[in-house]
Amino acid sequence: MSKVVIFGANSAIAGAVARRLVQRGDSLFLVGRNAGRLAALKQDLDVRRAGGAGALAAAVADLDDLSRHAGLFDEATAALGGLDVVLVAHGELPDQKACEASFSATLAALQTNALSAISLASEAANRFEAQKSGVIAVIGSVAGDRGRQSNYVYGAAKGMVAIFLEGLRNRLAKSNVAVVTIKPGFVDTPMTAAFEKKGLLWAKPEQIAAGIVRAIDRRADVVYLPGFWRLIMLAIRHIPEFVFKKLSL
């Protein structure tokens, strides 16, 4: 059974992943910012644990504070007796208009959605490279595949993470460390509460969680969830720029 640390465990997708992992007997260390929600998640998972198998621990932290990251890895390693898998699910959807009006808002969005994820992945990479094993999985977004006027700050952050992970994957391949880039499309979560959630393009967190667990187990490289988003984004990336810049996307 695997020893897994989940950063951003309070997100809907991360919670659904945690439920799947704990039910099969994996040991989990959960990191989240909201103490109340984290305690509720831990209590729920404790009930679901397969025959009480696997360790379960948690820590409250604001992952925008990069200085906390190394210590959180130390806590997780001590609590679980080692680490096999790191899942970075930390992030939030910024207000694009607010970012356009204020660069400080843009910088905050990049800190949360790019720099914090890159810091966590870097810490995991150094530790797993030393032990010659491990899986680093990071939840990005299809938004990072091409900049669009409706969310280009968020897209830029996710694009930065995707390129960083691509280089990390290349670096760590010889060390038996897998780096999994996860690119969900539209997901019905509290983060997308302001969106009209209709149509076949919208998925539930549980559906995405199932895909994430499969990707981790397979030590996949880049995974679009649901899978049809790979074709959608392939088409979007190949729209000529002189056409694309006239679209309202």
Contacts in CASP RR format, 6 or more apart in sequence:
PFRMAT RR
TARGET T0000
AUTHOR 0000-0000-0000
METHOD contacts of the structure
MODEL  1
MSKVVIFGANSAIAGAVARRLVQRGDSLFLVGRNAGRLAALKQDLDVRRA
GGAGALAAAVADLDDLSRHAGLFDEATAALGGLDVVLVAHGELPDQKACE
ASFSATLAALQTNALSAISLASEAANRFEAQKSGVIAVIGSVAGDRGRQS
NYVYGAAKGMVAIFLEGLRNRLAKSNVAVVTIKPGFVDTPMTAAFEKKGL
LWAKPEQIAAGIVRAIDRRADVVYLPGFWRLIMLAIRHIPEFVFKKLSL
1 24 0 8 1.000
1 25 0 8 1.000
1 26 0 8 1.000
1 27 0 8 1.000
1 53 0 8 1.000
1 54 0 8 1.000
2 21 0 8 1.000
2 26 0 8 1.000
2 27 0 8 1.000
2 84 0 8 1.000
2 85 0 8 1.000
3 26 0 8 1.000
3 27 0 8 1.000
3 29 0 8 1.000
3 55 0 8 1.000
3 80 0 8 1.000
3 81 0 8 1.000
3 82 0 8 1.000
3 83 0 8 1.000
3 84 0 8 1.000
3 85 0 8 1.000
4 21 0 8 1.000
4 26 0 8 1.000
4 27 0 8 1.000
4 28 0 8 1.000
4 29 0 8 1.000
4 80 0 8 1.000
4 83 0 8 1.000
4 84 0 8 1.000
4 85 0 8 1.000
4 86 0 8 1.000
4 87 0 8 1.000
5 28 0 8 1.000
5 29 0 8 1.000
5 30 0 8 1.000
5 31 0 8 1.000
5 72 0 8 1.000
5 73 0 8 1.000
5 76 0 8 1.000
5 80 0 8 1.000
5 83 0 8 1.000
5 85 0 8 1.000
5 86 0 8 1.000
5 87 0 8 1.000
6 14 0 8 1.000
6 15 0 8 1.000
6 17 0 8 1.000
6 18 0 8 1.000
6 28 0 8 1.000
6 29 0 8 1.000
6 30 0 8 1.000
6 31 0 8 1.000
6 87 0 8 1.000
6 89 0 8 1.000
7 31 0 8 1.000
7 32 0 8 1.000
7 63 0 8 1.000
7 72 0 8 1.000
7 86 0 8 1.000
7 87 0 8 1.000
7 88 0 8 1.000
7 89 0 8 1.000
7 90 0 8 1.000
7 120 0 8 1.000
8 14 0 8 1.000
8 31 0 8 1.000
8 32 0 8 1.000
8 33 0 8 1.000
8 63 0 8 1.000
8 88 0 8 1.000
8 89 0 8 1.000
8 90 0 8 1.000
8 91 0 8 1.000
9 15 0 8 1.000
9 18 0 8 1.000
9 30 0 8 1.000
9 31 0 8 1.000
9 32 0 8 1.000
9 38 0 8 1.000
9 41 0 8 1.000
9 58 0 8 1.000
9 89 0 8 1.000
10 32 0 8 1.000
10 33 0 8 1.000
10 34 0 8 1.000
10 37 0 8 1.000
10 38 0 8 1.000
10 41 0 8 1.000
11 89 0 8 1.000
11 90 0 8 1.000
11 91 0 8 1.000
11 189 0 8 1.000
11 191 0 8 1.000
12 187 0 8 1.000
12 189 0 8 1.000
12 190 0 8 1.000
12 191 0 8 1.000
12 205 0 8 1.000
13 89 0 8 1.000
13 139 0 8 1.000
13 184 0 8 1.000
13 187 0 8 1.000
13 189 0 8 1.000
13 205 0 8 1.000
13 208 0 8 1.000
13 209 0 8 1.000
13 212 0 8 1.000
14 87 0 8 1.000
14 89 0 8 1.000
14 139 0 8 1.000
15 41 0 8 1.000
15 205 0 8 1.000
15 209 0 8 1.000
16 205 0 8 1.000
16 206 0 8 1.000
16 208 0 8 1.000
16 209 0 8 1.000
17 87 0 8 1.000
17 89 0 8 1.000
17 209 0 8 1.000
17 212 0 8 1.000
17 213 0 8 1.000
18 28 0 8 1.000
18 30 0 8 1.000
18 41 0 8 1.000
18 45 0 8 1.000
19 44 0 8 1.000
19 45 0 8 1.000
19 48 0 8 1.000
19 209 0 8 1.000
20 209 0 8 1.000
20 210 0 8 1.000
20 213 0 8 1.000
21 28 0 8 1.000
21 213 0 8 1.000
22 28 0 8 1.000
22 45 0 8 1.000
22 48 0 8 1.000
22 49 0 8 1.000
22 50 0 8 1.000
22 54 0 8 1.000
22 56 0 8 1.000
23 48 0 8 1.000
23 49 0 8 1.000
23 50 0 8 1.000
24 50 0 8 1.000
25 49 0 8 1.000
25 50 0 8 1.000
25 53 0 8 1.000
25 54 0 8 1.000
26 54 0 8 1.000
27 54 0 8 1.000
27 55 0 8 1.000
27 56 0 8 1.000
27 80 0 8 1.000
28 45 0 8 1.000
28 54 0 8 1.000
28 55 0 8 1.000
28 56 0 8 1.000
28 57 0 8 1.000
28 80 0 8 1.000
29 55 0 8 1.000
29 57 0 8 1.000
29 58 0 8 1.000
29 59 0 8 1.000
29 75 0 8 1.000
29 76 0 8 1.000
29 79 0 8 1.000
29 80 0 8 1.000
30 38 0 8 1.000
30 41 0 8 1.000
30 42 0 8 1.000
30 45 0 8 1.000
30 56 0 8 1.000
30 57 0 8 1.000
30 58 0 8 1.000
30 59 0 8 1.000
31 58 0 8 1.000
31 59 0 8 1.000
31 60 0 8 1.000
31 61 0 8 1.000
31 63 0 8 1.000
31 72 0 8 1.000
31 76 0 8 1.000
32 38 0 8 1.000
32 58 0 8 1.000
32 59 0 8 1.000
32 60 0 8 1.000
32 61 0 8 1.000
32 63 0 8 1.000
33 60 0 8 1.000
33 61 0 8 1.000
33 62 0 8 1.000
33 63 0 8 1.000
34 60 0 8 1.000
35 60 0 8 1.000
38 58 0 8 1.000
38 60 0 8 1.000
39 58 0 8 1.000
41 58 0 8 1.000
42 56 0 8 1.000
42 58 0 8 1.000
45 56 0 8 1.000
46 56 0 8 1.000
49 56 0 8 1.000
55 79 0 8 1.000
55 80 0 8 1.000
55 81 0 8 1.000
57 75 0 8 1.000
57 76 0 8 1.000
57 79 0 8 1.000
57 80 0 8 1.000
59 72 0 8 1.000
59 75 0 8 1.000
59 76 0 8 1.000
61 68 0 8 1.000
61 72 0 8 1.000
62 68 0 8 1.000
63 69 0 8 1.000
63 90 0 8 1.000
63 112 0 8 1.000
63 116 0 8 1.000
63 120 0 8 1.000
64 111 0 8 1.000
64 112 0 8 1.000
64 116 0 8 1.000
66 115 0 8 1.000
66 116 0 8 1.000
66 119 0 8 1.000
69 119 0 8 1.000
69 120 0 8 1.000
69 123 0 8 1.000
70 123 0 8 1.000
73 83 0 8 1.000
73 123 0 8 1.000
73 124 0 8 1.000
73 127 0 8 1.000
76 82 0 8 1.000
76 83 0 8 1.000
77 83 0 8 1.000
77 127 0 8 1.000
83 124 0 8 1.000
83 127 0 8 1.000
83 128 0 8 1.000
83 134 0 8 1.000
84 133 0 8 1.000
84 134 0 8 1.000
84 135 0 8 1.000
85 134 0 8 1.000
85 135 0 8 1.000
85 136 0 8 1.000
85 137 0 8 1.000
85 216 0 8 1.000
86 120 0 8 1.000
86 121 0 8 1.000
86 124 0 8 1.000
86 128 0 8 1.000
86 134 0 8 1.000
86 135 0 8 1.000
86 136 0 8 1.000
86 137 0 8 1.000
87 137 0 8 1.000
87 138 0 8 1.000
87 139 0 8 1.000
87 212 0 8 1.000
87 216 0 8 1.000
88 117 0 8 1.000
88 120 0 8 1.000
88 121 0 8 1.000
88 136 0 8 1.000
88 137 0 8 1.000
88 138 0 8 1.000
88 139 0 8 1.000
89 139 0 8 1.000
90 112 0 8 1.000
90 116 0 8 1.000
90 117 0 8 1.000
90 120 0 8 1.000
91 112 0 8 1.000
91 113 0 8 1.000
91 116 0 8 1.000
91 117 0 8 1.000
92 109 0 8 1.000
92 112 0 8 1.000
92 113 0 8 1.000
92 191 0 8 1.000
93 151 0 8 1.000
93 154 0 8 1.000
93 191 0 8 1.000
93 192 0 8 1.000
94 105 0 8 1.000
94 106 0 8 1.000
94 108 0 8 1.000
94 109 0 8 1.000
94 112 0 8 1.000
94 113 0 8 1.000
94 153 0 8 1.000
94 154 0 8 1.000
95 105 0 8 1.000
96 150 0 8 1.000
96 151 0 8 1.000
96 152 0 8 1.000
96 153 0 8 1.000
96 154 0 8 1.000
98 105 0 8 1.000
99 105 0 8 1.000
99 106 0 8 1.000
99 109 0 8 1.000
99 153 0 8 1.000
100 153 0 8 1.000
106 153 0 8 1.000
109 153 0 8 1.000
109 154 0 8 1.000
109 157 0 8 1.000
110 153 0 8 1.000
110 156 0 8 1.000
110 157 0 8 1.000
110 160 0 8 1.000
112 157 0 8 1.000
113 154 0 8 1.000
113 157 0 8 1.000
113 158 0 8 1.000
113 161 0 8 1.000
114 156 0 8 1.000
114 157 0 8 1.000
114 158 0 8 1.000
114 159 0 8 1.000
114 160 0 8 1.000
114 161 0 8 1.000
117 138 0 8 1.000
117 140 0 8 1.000
117 161 0 8 1.000
118 160 0 8 1.000
118 161 0 8 1.000
118 164 0 8 1.000
120 138 0 8 1.000
121 136 0 8 1.000
121 138 0 8 1.000
121 161 0 8 1.000
121 164 0 8 1.000
121 165 0 8 1.000
121 168 0 8 1.000
121 179 0 8 1.000
122 168 0 8 1.000
124 136 0 8 1.000
125 136 0 8 1.000
125 168 0 8 1.000
125 171 0 8 1.000
125 172 0 8 1.000
125 177 0 8 1.000
125 179 0 8 1.000
128 134 0 8 1.000
128 136 0 8 1.000
128 172 0 8 1.000
128 175 0 8 1.000
128 177 0 8 1.000
129 172 0 8 1.000
129 175 0 8 1.000
129 177 0 8 1.000
132 175 0 8 1.000
132 176 0 8 1.000
132 177 0 8 1.000
133 176 0 8 1.000
133 177 0 8 1.000
134 176 0 8 1.000
134 177 0 8 1.000
134 178 0 8 1.000
135 177 0 8 1.000
135 178 0 8 1.000
135 179 0 8 1.000
135 180 0 8 1.000
135 216 0 8 1.000
135 219 0 8 1.000
136 165 0 8 1.000
136 168 0 8 1.000
136 172 0 8 1.000
136 177 0 8 1.000
136 178 0 8 1.000
136 179 0 8 1.000
136 180 0 8 1.000
137 179 0 8 1.000
137 180 0 8 1.000
137 182 0 8 1.000
137 212 0 8 1.000
137 215 0 8 1.000
137 216 0 8 1.000
138 161 0 8 1.000
138 165 0 8 1.000
138 179 0 8 1.000
138 180 0 8 1.000
138 181 0 8 1.000
138 182 0 8 1.000
139 182 0 8 1.000
139 184 0 8 1.000
139 212 0 8 1.000
140 158 0 8 1.000
140 161 0 8 1.000
140 162 0 8 1.000
140 181 0 8 1.000
140 182 0 8 1.000
140 183 0 8 1.000
140 184 0 8 1.000
141 154 0 8 1.000
141 155 0 8 1.000
141 158 0 8 1.000
141 183 0 8 1.000
141 184 0 8 1.000
141 185 0 8 1.000
142 183 0 8 1.000
142 184 0 8 1.000
142 185 0 8 1.000
142 224 0 8 1.000
142 229 0 8 1.000
142 232 0 8 1.000
142 233 0 8 1.000
143 151 0 8 1.000
143 154 0 8 1.000
143 155 0 8 1.000
143 158 0 8 1.000
144 155 0 8 1.000
144 156 0 8 1.000
144 157 0 8 1.000
144 158 0 8 1.000
144 159 0 8 1.000
144 162 0 8 1.000
144 183 0 8 1.000
145 159 0 8 1.000
145 162 0 8 1.000
145 183 0 8 1.000
145 233 0 8 1.000
145 236 0 8 1.000
145 237 0 8 1.000
146 233 0 8 1.000
146 236 0 8 1.000
146 237 0 8 1.000
146 244 0 8 1.000
147 155 0 8 1.000
147 156 0 8 1.000
148 155 0 8 1.000
148 249 0 8 1.000
149 248 0 8 1.000
149 249 0 8 1.000
150 249 0 8 1.000
161 181 0 8 1.000
162 181 0 8 1.000
162 183 0 8 1.000
162 222 0 8 1.000
165 179 0 8 1.000
165 181 0 8 1.000
166 181 0 8 1.000
168 179 0 8 1.000
169 178 0 8 1.000
169 179 0 8 1.000
169 181 0 8 1.000
169 221 0 8 1.000
172 178 0 8 1.000
172 179 0 8 1.000
178 219 0 8 1.000
178 220 0 8 1.000
179 221 0 8 1.000
180 215 0 8 1.000
180 216 0 8 1.000
180 219 0 8 1.000
180 220 0 8 1.000
180 221 0 8 1.000
180 222 0 8 1.000
180 223 0 8 1.000
181 221 0 8 1.000
181 222 0 8 1.000
181 223 0 8 1.000
182 212 0 8 1.000
182 215 0 8 1.000
182 223 0 8 1.000
182 225 0 8 1.000
183 222 0 8 1.000
183 223 0 8 1.000
183 224 0 8 1.000
183 225 0 8 1.000
183 229 0 8 1.000
183 233 0 8 1.000
184 203 0 8 1.000
184 208 0 8 1.000
184 224 0 8 1.000
184 225 0 8 1.000
184 229 0 8 1.000
185 201 0 8 1.000
185 203 0 8 1.000
185 224 0 8 1.000
185 225 0 8 1.000
185 226 0 8 1.000
185 229 0 8 1.000
186 192 0 8 1.000
186 195 0 8 1.000
186 197 0 8 1.000
186 201 0 8 1.000
186 202 0 8 1.000
186 203 0 8 1.000
187 202 0 8 1.000
187 203 0 8 1.000
187 204 0 8 1.000
187 205 0 8 1.000
187 208 0 8 1.000
188 197 0 8 1.000
188 202 0 8 1.000
188 203 0 8 1.000
188 204 0 8 1.000
188 205 0 8 1.000
189 205 0 8 1.000
203 225 0 8 1.000
203 226 0 8 1.000
207 225 0 8 1.000
207 226 0 8 1.000
208 225 0 8 1.000
208 226 0 8 1.000
211 223 0 8 1.000
211 225 0 8 1.000
212 223 0 8 1.000
212 225 0 8 1.000
214 220 0 8 1.000
215 223 0 8 1.000
224 230 0 8 1.000
224 233 0 8 1.000
239 247 0 8 1.000
END
